[in-house]
Amino acid sequence: MSDEGLETFEVSGAPEPEPEKKARAERRGGPVAERRYLCVVIVDHNAIIEQNGEESFISLKVPVALAEAGLKTIPEGKLGRIDPQLIVDMIEEGATGELISITEEKKTVTVRVD
């Protein structure tokens, strides 16, 4: 038998994702099932009592990839003495669950990663 006229080919697995698409997926936090969110809830009891026109309730939920930008949207002073960069650093190290829970006489602050 002769192999004349027959074409040969190699069988391979699934093609590797393009580097650009792979880098974008990693930058966005990976597959959808593995996405985590930064959740911040602030209740300012003082603003409610004094009715001074300030925001009394803030609820923020953003993907952890946008944590730094999301924390910048919180009005100045609402986080108290909590350093937003410290929260970002904790997230980058892989922290999950409740990171901060503070209940004071005039303010409640809860920060968690779900």
N, C-alpha and C positions, 0 to 999 in steps of 0.2 A: 504494500500500500504506500502511496506517495502522499506527502504533506503539501503538495502543490495546490495552491488556490485556497488553502485554509488560513484563516487569520487567528492569531493567538492573542490573548489578553490576560491581564492579571486581575484577580479579585481582591478588593481591599475593603476595609471597614468603612464606617461613616466618615465623611470628610471632616477635617478639623475646621472649627469655626474660624472665620476670618479674624485676624488679630484686632482689627478696629472694633468689630462687634463684641469680641470677647472682653476687650478693655472697657468698653462702655458698660457691659453687664456687671463687671467687677466694681466699677466706680459707682454704680447705682445700688449696690448692696446685694448683688447676686440674684438668684432665681426668686420668683414671686413668693414661693412657699417659705423662703428663708428671710423675708423682709421683716425688719423690726421698726418700731415706731417710738419716738420720744413723745411722752405725754406729760404735760405740765398743767396743773390746776392750781390757781391762786384765788383765794377768797379773802378780800380785804374788808374785814368787819368794820373798820373805822370809817371807810367811805360810805358804808350803809348807814351807820349811826349818825354821822355828821351830815349826810346827804350833800356833800360838797361837789358833786358833779364828776368826780373821778370814777374810773371803772372799778366796780366792786367785785366782778367775777371775770376771770380769764381762764379759758380752756384752750390749750394748744396741743395738736397732734400732728406731727410731721415725721416723714421717714428719717431714720438716723443719719442718712447721707446729707440731709439738710438741717441737721441739728443746730449748727452754728448760726446759719441764716435765720432759722426759726426762733432761736433765743433772742436774736436782735430785734424781733418784732414786739417783744414784751416791753411795755412802757418802763422807762427808767425808774428805779426804786421799788418796783413791784416784787422783785426777787429778794429784797432786803440786802443782806450782806453776802449772799451766795454769788460766787464768781462763775459766770456762764462758761468761761473757758475750762474750769474744773469739771463741769458736767460733760463738755465735749471730750476732754481727756479721758474721763471714765468710760464713755461710750466707745472711744477708739480702742481702749484696752479690753473691750468685750463685756463690760458690765451689763447685767440684765436685771429685771425685776424693779423693786422700789429702791431708788437711789437716795432720795431725800424725802423726809416727811417731818415737817415742822408745824406744830400747832401752838400759837401764841395767843395772848389775850385778844389782839386786834388783827391777826393775820394767820391764814393757814396756807402752807405751800407744800405741794406734793409733786415729786418728779420721779417718773418711772420709765422703763424701757420695756415695751411689750413685743 
